Amino acid sequence: MNKIFLMRHGQDEDNLAGILNGRRDSPLTELGRQQAKIAAEKLKGNKIDIIYTSPLKRAYETARIVAGVLGVDEVILDQHLIERDFGILTGKPFADIKKYSKKNLGTYFLEVEGAETFSDLLERGKKALAEIQERHKDKNILIVCHGDIGKMIRAAYHNLDWETSLKTLYFHNTQVLELSEKKDVIE
């Protein structure tokens, strides 16, 4: 039986600027690189065999830093792990997005022109998780991804619907979750 760890990328330039990046491809900030190193140190007590990552720079760079600290040779790019397409809100300041948000879901918006739906995102999360688990039944895997797709992978693991998942804990930069029935957060 494998263990699955889920990590959100470190702070990138858009995070620092307060911009909703989605699929924009900005690199990590110096703080983001430090966050990745600190998260890797916290993971040292867990044997990680393989790292899967979104191909976006912020996730890939985070994965490479973690791989270097942990001595993991295999880092696999996976398109399924790319962040949600935020449609017309991509690249907008967070302050502009609040008017599109559903009140009981915090800053999440549901229906915006060109945005990927959460039901589609959940299906993508289910597919990614199933494929990774099938390929590596006896390996411990770290998945480095983004906030929204990370929540949907977590939802897939716990068999939650997307709306319930959005009401769960916020997924901070370089926060690591161990997907398990007993615990989800590594402090």
Secondary structure by P-SEA (a helix, b strand, c coil): cbbbbbbbbcccccccccccccccbbbbcaaaaaaaaaaaaaaccccccbbbbcccaaaaaaaaaaaaaacccbbbbbcccccccccccccccccccccccccccccccccccccccaaaaaaaaaaaaaaaaaacccbbbbbbbcaaaaaaaaaaaacccaaaaaacccccccccccccccccccc
